[in-house]
Amino acid sequence: MISTSSSKSTFDCFCNYSIVEAGTPITAVKSCITRIFNKWAKDNGLLKKDNLSGSDIQEGMIVIFNLASPNIRYDSQTKVRVTSTEDNAFISEVLGEKLELWLDNNPEDAKIIIDKALLARKAAEAAKKARTAVKNKAEKKDKKTFLNMPTTLVDCFTKNREEAELYVVEGLSAASSLVAQRNGATQAVYSVRGMMLNIQKVANEKIIQNKEINNLITALGLDYDPRNGQMKYDKKKLRYGKIIAASDADPAGSAIENLLFNILWGLCPDLIIEGHVYSAEPPLFRATTKKNEYFFLKGQQELDEFKKHHSSFEIQRCKGLGEMLPEQLAECILDKETRTITQLKVEDIGKIDTLFDTLYGREVPPRVKFIEENSWKADMSYE
């Protein structure tokens, strides 16, 4: 069993060395993990009241186990679902004993898993409150809307929408940390999964069918015309004064962020032209001095400059947003006093149109030429 920064859990179960997709052994293992982690968390003062749910604890876990038993029975000839229950008590007893021993011997790792589960619960509770608020508002107005508010949006509650900020972040783990540390009055968090749709290569009617773009349009609050695939810019209707892309400080993160900018430019260029769109700049390195002072550095250039002024230090490569501590994310991404966000500015609309068409359009040769001519500018500190 290992825990990762992913928002998904994976259970690979083998019964008598044959893989099964579902059934009583998997249920028994999940129940045991939930029970033991809750007990350990309460015994060690990490959890006071309500138990954590199984989905909260298991977020990001990869569990692989094999059960060898003469009692295995299946629900059909395909043998992908186990129905026998004779081994459940054995699984609960043996796994529970070993898991408790591991938790006691690895308290730091156990605390990381518990903290992540608590963040997952906070994010789920916040999302539930947001959905309830939207539902109540809709009921009061007695009005049906074209699209429902997305469940992956944890909204803010300020009435001054110019001060409201929408963080668009990849992955539930990073989103959970941002939700836990944000200013709930002015900062909203919307999580997406991986690469978003390249709208340059799809017909207008396909755009609104994409769940994540559909949700993004709803969150922004602007009117969408499916005939031309455009949102109508209206500052009074726009629900956020700032739209901030927050992604990992690596090439994959940059690719996700640039796809978002491509979507916003394609749907409503005025969002960028009028200065509503920003890019958060998470650090790539963390430097700790001999005096235990730490500095976040955004790239190789800042690291080289830091080395000129410090003789004794330790350099740590920052991982993805989902693996940074919530307090670090707050300092680097959320806190207006310490964060770095860059506003996207447009000096030549024609050039921007050409750039997005080159990078994301249907024609491949212009894209190859652009890469060949500009690859030398890439930041090699990613490597």
KEZAKOL-424432 format. One record per residue (C-alpha): chain; x, y, z negated. Coordinates in steps of 0.05 Angstrom, whole numbers. Layout:
BEGIN
A	X	Y	Z
...
end
This chain:
BEGIN
A	0	0	0
A	27	69	19
A	-3	139	18
A	7	187	76
A	-13	260	91
A	-66	235	140
A	-140	247	125
A	-157	176	146
A	-151	111	108
A	-131	44	139
A	-146	-25	111
A	-116	-84	148
A	-141	-149	117
A	-117	-219	133
A	-155	-279	107
A	-116	-343	114
A	-70	-305	162
A	-128	-286	208
A	-146	-212	211
A	-217	-192	192
A	-253	-127	203
A	-299	-125	143
A	-328	-164	85
A	-324	-179	12
A	-247	-181	3
A	-240	-111	32
A	-296	-86	-13
A	-264	-119	-73
A	-196	-87	-59
A	-227	-18	-49
A	-267	-24	-113
A	-206	-46	-152
A	-164	13	-125
A	-219	62	-144
A	-228	32	-213
A	-154	28	-231
A	-136	97	-205
A	-193	130	-243
A	-175	93	-307
A	-101	112	-300
A	-118	185	-285
A	-163	190	-347
A	-112	154	-391
A	-59	204	-369
A	-101	267	-376
A	-106	280	-301
A	-181	269	-298
A	-229	292	-351
A	-301	281	-330
A	-331	250	-268
A	-295	194	-232
A	-263	205	-165
A	-298	171	-107
A	-265	115	-69
A	-261	158	-6
A	-225	213	-45
A	-173	166	-74
A	-163	126	-9
A	-153	187	36
A	-89	176	74
A	-76	106	45
A	-51	49	88
A	-68	-17	54
A	-47	-84	82
A	-61	-150	46
A	-69	-224	59
A	-116	-270	21
A	-101	-344	26
A	-160	-384	-2
A	-201	-447	12
A	-264	-408	-5
A	-266	-363	57
A	-332	-362	94
A	-353	-319	153
A	-419	-293	179
A	-407	-318	250
A	-361	-357	296
A	-321	-294	312
A	-295	-295	240
A	-287	-220	234
A	-332	-210	173
A	-322	-249	108
A	-383	-265	66
A	-355	-309	10
A	-351	-278	-59
A	-314	-331	-100
A	-248	-295	-94
A	-272	-226	-116
A	-258	-237	-190
A	-188	-262	-174
A	-173	-202	-129
A	-198	-153	-181
A	-157	-185	-237
A	-91	-196	-201
A	-91	-132	-160
A	-115	-91	-220
A	-58	-117	-263
A	-4	-105	-211
A	-32	-37	-192
A	-33	-14	-265
A	39	-36	-272
A	60	2	-209
A	25	65	-232
A	59	62	-300
A	127	53	-268
A	117	106	-214
A	80	163	-250
A	105	218	-202
A	79	181	-140
A	15	165	-176
A	5	238	-194
A	14	258	-122
A	-41	210	-100
A	-87	234	-156
A	-74	308	-139
A	-89	294	-67
A	-154	259	-86
A	-174	318	-129
A	-162	365	-70
A	-203	320	-25
A	-260	323	-75
A	-255	399	-80
A	-257	405	-5
A	-317	359	0
A	-354	397	-55
A	-338	464	-22
A	-362	438	45
A	-426	412	13
A	-439	480	-20
A	-427	515	47
A	-476	468	82
A	-527	480	27
A	-519	555	32
A	-528	554	107
A	-589	509	100
A	-621	554	48
A	-608	616	89
A	-639	583	150
A	-700	562	109
A	-710	632	82
A	-709	661	152
A	-752	603	177
A	-713	605	241
A	-681	550	282
A	-612	562	310
A	-581	533	373
A	-524	500	334
A	-517	479	261
A	-461	506	219
A	-402	457	223
A	-390	411	164
A	-314	421	170
A	-322	496	156
A	-313	519	85
A	-340	589	89
A	-326	652	49
A	-382	693	18
A	-363	766	29
A	-416	810	61
A	-361	853	92
A	-344	811	152
A	-287	856	174
A	-247	833	113
A	-266	760	123
A	-212	713	149
A	-221	647	185
A	-163	598	180
A	-164	546	235
A	-121	488	211
A	-107	417	237
A	-122	360	189
A	-164	350	127
A	-104	345	81
A	-77	414	98
A	-148	442	98
A	-159	414	28
A	-98	450	2
A	-118	515	34
A	-189	509	7
A	-162	496	-63
A	-117	558	-62
A	-156	608	-19
A	-194	669	-41
A	-265	643	-34
A	-293	713	-26
A	-255	730	38
A	-220	668	65
A	-255	612	103
A	-224	547	127
A	-243	508	189
A	-207	443	202
A	-197	410	270
A	-170	342	288
A	-107	342	330
A	-105	371	400
A	-165	412	420
A	-198	411	489
A	-162	445	547
A	-221	485	574
A	-182	504	637
A	-193	434	664
A	-267	422	649
A	-333	449	676
A	-372	500	635
A	-426	451	616
A	-373	405	586
A	-346	459	540
A	-406	464	495
A	-410	388	491
A	-343	386	456
A	-357	382	382
A	-299	423	357
A	-309	480	406
A	-384	477	392
A	-368	484	318
A	-319	541	330
A	-370	580	370
A	-421	571	314
A	-371	592	260
A	-353	656	298
A	-426	676	304
A	-423	703	375
A	-475	689	429
A	-453	636	480
A	-477	633	551
A	-471	561	577
A	-479	584	649
A	-412	620	651
A	-379	587	591
A	-368	653	556
A	-381	683	488
A	-406	755	487
A	-361	798	444
A	-402	836	392
A	-364	863	332
A	-428	868	291
A	-442	794	301
A	-371	769	294
A	-367	734	226
A	-292	743	215
A	-247	803	223
A	-186	758	228
A	-181	689	262
A	-116	658	238
A	-85	597	269
A	-48	556	216
A	-8	497	242
A	56	459	226
A	122	493	241
A	142	444	295
A	129	433	370
A	66	393	357
A	38	448	313
A	55	500	366
A	19	459	419
A	-44	455	376
A	-41	530	362
A	-31	549	435
A	-91	506	455
A	-133	546	406
A	-108	611	437
A	-124	583	506
A	-195	567	482
A	-206	636	452
A	-179	671	513
A	-221	629	559
A	-285	637	518
A	-278	710	497
A	-215	748	515
A	-239	808	476
A	-225	771	411
A	-151	774	427
A	-153	842	463
A	-188	874	403
A	-137	846	354
A	-177	794	317
A	-130	735	330
A	-68	720	288
A	-16	665	281
A	7	644	212
A	82	631	207
A	96	574	158
A	169	564	139
A	214	512	171
A	264	511	114
A	265	521	39
A	331	542	8
A	343	534	-67
A	401	570	-99
A	444	549	-158
A	401	594	-203
A	340	554	-181
A	314	611	-139
A	280	590	-75
A	270	624	-8
A	226	604	50
A	259	612	118
A	220	611	182
A	273	586	230
A	347	575	247
A	361	649	254
A	337	664	183
A	374	603	157
A	440	627	189
A	430	696	159
A	415	666	91
A	480	626	93
A	520	690	103
A	497	717	36
A	495	654	-7
A	552	606	-21
A	518	552	-63
A	449	527	-44
A	408	467	-23
A	369	466	43
A	304	427	48
A	267	418	114
A	194	437	103
A	145	383	124
A	76	394	154
A	24	437	121
A	-11	375	95
A	52	354	57
A	69	422	26
A	48	436	-45
A	-16	477	-50
A	23	532	-87
A	73	536	-30
A	17	541	21
A	-14	597	-19
A	50	636	-20
A	68	625	53
A	-1	624	87
A	-55	655	42
A	-26	709	-4
A	-30	776	31
A	30	801	-8
A	77	745	12
A	49	712	75
A	72	726	146
A	18	729	200
A	30	756	270
A	-25	792	309
A	-32	771	382
A	-27	833	425
A	-43	842	499
A	-7	893	542
A	-25	865	610
A	-90	825	617
A	-71	801	687
A	-6	772	662
A	-40	736	605
A	-91	706	653
A	-35	682	697
A	4	654	638
A	-55	612	612
A	-71	589	682
A	1	568	692
A	7	531	626
A	-62	499	624
A	-91	501	694
A	-102	444	743
A	-41	459	785
A	21	422	761
A	78	453	803
A	72	523	772
A	75	492	702
A	138	452	720
A	171	514	748
A	154	554	685
A	184	500	640
A	247	496	682
A	256	572	679
A	240	581	606
A	260	518	569
A	326	549	548
A	287	597	504
A	259	541	460
A	276	544	386
A	324	485	375
A	316	489	300
A	258	440	307
A	307	384	321
end
